[in-house]
Amino acid sequence: MLRTIITLSQDLKMWLDRYSRERKQSTAETIREALIEYRKKKSEEKSLDVFLSTSGLWKEKKMNGTDYSEKIRKDWETRK
């Protein structure tokens, strides 16, 4: 594992130490767990953002996705 230095306020450091002690784990382990959860949450948010930003792309189209796929396949077949 790699080590890194972070700067925390005194209040946050005291809370972190107390929280870690209550869970009988090191402060480093508490921070690792928090970062893993944060990363997971951000990945989920990104997936939701992509979903929301692309939803409704077909609403202006006159054909559904299946018909479009078939049309594209036929176009490729004629190019062979």
C-alpha positions in Angstrom: 0.0 0.0 0.0 1.0 3.6 -0.6 1.1 6.2 2.1 -0.2 9.7 1.9 -0.4 12.8 4.1 -3.7 14.6 4.6 -4.4 17.8 6.5 -7.4 17.8 8.8 -8.9 20.3 11.2 -8.3 19.4 14.9 -12.1 18.7 15.3 -12.2 16.3 12.4 -9.0 14.5 13.6 -10.5 14.1 17.1 -13.7 12.8 15.7 -11.9 10.4 13.4 -9.8 9.1 16.2 -12.8 8.6 18.5 -14.8 6.9 15.7 -11.9 4.6 14.9 -11.4 3.7 18.5 -15.1 2.8 19.0 -14.8 0.4 16.0 -11.5 -1.0 17.2 -9.7 -0.2 14.0 -6.9 2.1 13.0 -7.6 5.6 11.7 -6.0 4.6 8.4 -8.5 1.7 8.1 -11.4 4.1 8.8 -10.2 6.4 6.1 -9.7 3.6 3.6 -13.3 2.3 4.2 -14.6 5.9 3.8 -12.8 6.4 0.5 -14.0 3.0 -0.8 -17.6 4.0 0.0 -17.1 7.5 -1.5 -15.7 6.1 -4.7 -18.6 3.6 -4.9 -21.1 6.4 -4.4 -19.5 8.6 -7.1 -19.4 5.7 -9.6 -23.1 5.1 -9.0 -23.8 8.9 -9.4 -21.9 8.9 -12.6 -23.9 5.9 -14.0 -27.1 7.7 -13.0 -25.9 10.9 -14.7 -25.2 9.0 -17.9 -28.6 7.4 -17.8 -30.4 10.7 -17.1 -28.5 12.5 -19.8 -29.2 9.9 -22.5 -32.8 9.1 -21.6 -35.3 10.2 -24.2 -32.8 10.2 -27.1 -35.3 8.2 -29.2 -38.3 10.4 -28.4 -37.8 12.5 -31.5 -37.2 9.5 -33.8 -39.9 8.1 -36.0 -38.8 4.5 -35.5 -38.0 2.4 -32.5 -34.6 1.0 -31.6 -35.2 -2.4 -33.1 -36.3 -0.9 -36.4 -33.3 1.3 -36.4 -30.9 -1.6 -35.7 -32.5 -3.6 -38.6 -32.1 -0.6 -40.9 -28.4 -0.2 -40.0 -27.8 -3.9 -40.6 -29.3 -3.7 -44.0 -27.2 -0.7 -44.8 -24.0 -2.6 -43.9 -25.1 -5.7 -45.9 -25.5 -3.6 -49.0 -21.9 -2.3 -48.6 -20.3 -5.8 -48.7 
